[in-house]
Amino acid sequence: MANGENVSNSVESVDDLILASHGNWRFDQQVSESFDSHVVKSVPFYEEIQRMVVEISEYFIKDNSVIYDIGSSTGTTLSLLSQQHTLKKNINLFGIEESPSMIENARSRCTSPNVNFLLQDVISSNICFENASFVTSILTMQFVPFNYRLKVLQRIYDGIIGGGAFVLVEKTRCESSFFEVPWLELYWDFKERQGLTDSMIRQKSKSLRGVLNPLTLQQNMDLLREAGFSNMEIFFRWYNFVGLVAIKEN
């Protein structure tokens, strides 16, 4: 190929209302406006995962608790947590999000005065998660470049109180290459059942090149241990999606 001939980087549909080009997936205005419907089509059992996270939080959120959600997007998790713990005293919830349009949508959803959204990049921010009882990262850490993940996890561990919990939900790579293709094909089957076309599925995959960098389950657990967590458990698993709870010892 000479002078870039036959190289295509066209903008194409990944959903009915979302367009993206190769290696250029962004959580911009068009994505934020359709994010809630798109994520349900893209993440198996997304609503069930959210419900499980809220249930798990009941064991860790008490009066005077501080809660953080990393990559809070349109505020689904914080809205559900706020509703679940509305009778507790002095609860403060913070969403960390680097997309202004996502925060705009989140603020319209979460109107409670104890829910705040911080326009921050979790990598470069000075947020230290001080005195946090419950921290969540739902499908966010996989977008953080690998060489920064341990530093972020260490800040979370250092900030969480003894007995507090960190919830991590991630798309993962397989431990064995034998399962990589079957799990990927079954994931694409799921997307088709949600009404996404073959073209949309392929374009979404292309748009995430170099943007989404999943690790294996073991690599995620190793990073959590290196950050300081010693007690952890899987609470959700569906092919290449995993949910973990890690607890900081008292």
C-alpha positions in Angstrom: 0.0 0.0 0.0 1.3 3.4 -0.9 0.2 6.7 0.6 -2.4 5.1 2.8 -4.3 3.6 -0.1 -7.3 1.3 0.9 -7.0 2.3 4.5 -10.5 3.0 5.9 -11.3 4.9 9.0 -14.8 5.9 8.2 -17.4 6.8 10.8 -20.1 4.1 11.0 -22.9 3.1 13.2 -22.3 1.1 16.4 -26.0 1.5 17.5 -29.0 3.3 16.1 -27.9 6.7 17.4 -24.1 6.3 17.9 -21.4 6.7 15.3 -17.7 5.9 15.8 -14.5 5.5 13.8 -11.7 2.9 14.2 -9.8 3.2 17.4 -11.6 6.3 18.4 -14.4 5.3 20.8 -15.3 8.4 23.0 -17.8 9.1 25.7 -18.9 12.3 24.0 -22.3 14.0 23.7 -23.8 11.5 21.2 -22.7 8.6 23.3 -23.9 10.1 26.6 -27.4 10.8 25.1 -27.8 7.1 24.2 -25.5 5.5 26.8 -28.2 4.0 29.0 -29.9 2.1 26.2 -26.6 1.2 24.5 -24.9 -0.3 27.6 -27.9 -2.6 28.2 -27.4 -3.9 24.6 -23.6 -4.2 25.0 -23.1 -5.6 28.5 -24.8 -8.9 29.5 -26.9 -8.7 32.7 -26.0 -5.0 33.1 -29.1 -4.2 35.1 -28.6 -7.3 37.2 -25.0 -6.3 37.9 -26.2 -2.9 39.1 -28.8 -4.6 41.4 -26.1 -6.9 42.8 -23.7 -4.0 43.5 -26.5 -2.2 45.4 -27.2 -5.4 47.4 -23.5 -5.8 48.2 -23.3 -2.2 49.3 -25.7 -2.9 52.2 -22.9 -4.7 54.0 -20.5 -1.7 53.8 -22.5 1.5 53.7 -23.4 2.8 57.2 -24.2 6.2 58.7 -21.4 8.7 57.8 -20.2 6.7 54.8 -18.3 8.1 51.8 -18.9 6.4 48.5 -17.1 6.8 45.2 -18.0 5.6 41.7 -15.1 5.7 39.2 -16.4 6.4 35.7 -19.8 7.3 36.9 -21.1 8.0 33.3 -24.8 9.0 33.5 -25.1 8.3 37.2 -26.9 5.0 37.3 -24.9 3.4 40.1 -24.9 6.4 42.3 -28.6 7.0 41.8 -29.4 3.5 42.8 -27.0 3.6 45.8 -28.5 6.9 46.9 -32.0 5.6 46.8 -31.1 2.4 48.6 -29.4 4.2 51.5 -31.7 7.3 51.7 -32.5 6.6 55.4 -28.9 6.5 56.5 -27.4 9.7 58.0 -24.7 11.8 56.5 -24.1 9.7 53.4 -21.9 11.4 50.7 -21.6 10.0 47.2 -19.1 11.1 44.6 -19.0 10.3 40.9 -15.6 10.6 39.1 -16.2 11.2 35.4 -14.0 12.9 32.7 -16.9 13.5 30.2 -18.7 16.8 30.7 -21.8 15.5 28.8 -22.0 12.4 30.9 -21.9 14.6 34.1 -24.6 16.8 32.6 -26.9 13.8 32.1 -25.9 12.4 35.5 -26.8 15.6 37.4 -30.2 15.6 35.8 -30.8 12.1 37.0 -29.2 12.4 40.5 -30.7 15.5 42.1 -30.1 14.5 45.7 -27.8 17.1 47.5 -25.6 14.3 48.8 -24.6 13.1 45.3 -21.8 15.1 43.7 -20.0 14.6 40.4 -16.4 15.5 39.9 -15.1 16.3 36.4 -11.9 14.5 36.8 -9.6 12.0 35.1 -9.0 9.3 37.7 -5.4 8.9 36.4 -4.3 12.5 36.8 -6.7 13.7 39.6 -5.6 14.2 43.2 -8.6 12.3 44.5 -7.4 10.1 47.3 -10.7 8.3 48.2 -10.1 9.3 51.9 -12.4 7.5 54.4 -14.3 5.7 51.7 -16.5 2.8 52.8 -17.5 1.7 49.3 -15.8 2.3 45.9 -17.0 1.0 42.6 -15.5 0.8 39.1 -18.0 -0.7 36.8 -16.5 -1.3 33.3 -14.1 1.6 33.7 -10.7 0.3 34.7 -10.4 -1.5 31.4 -10.1 1.9 29.7 -7.2 2.9 32.0 -3.8 2.3 30.4 -2.2 -0.7 32.0 0.8 1.2 33.4 -1.5 3.4 35.4 -3.9 0.8 36.9 -1.8 -0.3 39.8 -1.3 3.4 40.9 -5.0 4.0 40.8 -5.8 0.8 42.7 -3.2 1.7 45.4 -4.8 5.1 45.9 -8.2 3.3 46.3 -6.7 0.8 48.8 -5.0 3.5 50.8 -8.1 5.7 51.0 -10.6 3.0 51.9 -11.3 2.5 55.6 -10.6 -0.9 57.2 -13.5 -3.2 56.4 -14.4 -1.1 53.3 -14.9 -2.6 49.9 -13.9 -2.0 46.3 -16.2 -3.4 43.6 -14.5 -4.0 40.2 -16.5 -5.1 37.1 -14.5 -5.7 33.9 -14.6 -7.3 30.5 -11.7 -9.8 30.6 -9.5 -11.8 28.4 -9.4 -15.6 28.8 -6.8 -17.4 30.8 -6.6 -20.0 28.1 -6.5 -19.0 24.4 -8.7 -22.0 23.6 -11.7 -20.1 25.0 -11.0 -16.7 23.5 -12.9 -17.3 20.2 -15.9 -19.2 21.7 -16.4 -16.5 24.4 -16.1 -13.7 21.8 -18.6 -15.4 19.4 -21.1 -16.0 22.3 -20.7 -12.4 23.3 -21.5 -11.3 19.7 -24.5 -13.7 19.8 -25.7 -11.8 22.8 -25.4 -8.5 21.1 -27.4 -9.8 18.1 -30.2 -10.8 20.4 -30.3 -7.2 21.7 -31.0 -6.0 18.1 -27.5 -4.9 17.1 -26.5 -5.8 13.5 -23.3 -7.6 12.4 -22.1 -4.3 11.0 -22.7 -2.5 14.3 -21.0 -5.2 16.3 -17.9 -5.1 14.0 -17.7 -1.3 14.0 -17.9 -1.1 17.8 -15.1 -3.7 18.0 -13.0 -1.6 15.6 -13.7 1.7 17.5 -12.4 0.1 20.7 -9.0 -0.8 19.2 -6.3 0.6 21.5 -8.9 2.1 23.7 -10.3 -0.9 25.6 -7.5 -3.0 27.1 -8.9 -5.9 29.1 -6.8 -8.2 31.4 -7.4 -11.8 32.4 -9.2 -12.5 35.7 -6.0 -13.6 37.2 -4.2 -10.4 36.2 -6.9 -8.3 37.7 -6.7 -10.3 41.0 -2.9 -10.0 41.0 -3.2 -6.2 40.6 -5.6 -6.0 43.5 -3.3 -8.1 45.7 -0.3 -5.9 44.7 -2.3 -2.8 45.6 -2.9 -4.3 49.1 -6.2 -6.2 49.0 -6.0 -9.7 50.3 -9.7 -10.7 50.6 -11.6 -10.9 47.3 -14.4 -12.9 45.8 -16.1 -13.2 42.4 -19.7 -12.2 42.6 -20.6 -12.3 38.9 -19.3 -14.1 35.9 -20.6 -14.4 32.3 -18.1 -15.7 29.7 -15.7 -12.7 29.4 -17.3 -10.4 32.0 -16.4 -10.6 35.7 -17.4 -8.8 38.9 -15.1 -8.8 41.9 -15.4 -7.6 45.5 -12.2 -6.8 47.3 -12.2 -5.9 51.0 -9.6 -4.0 53.0 -8.8 -5.7 56.3 -9.3 -3.8 59.5 
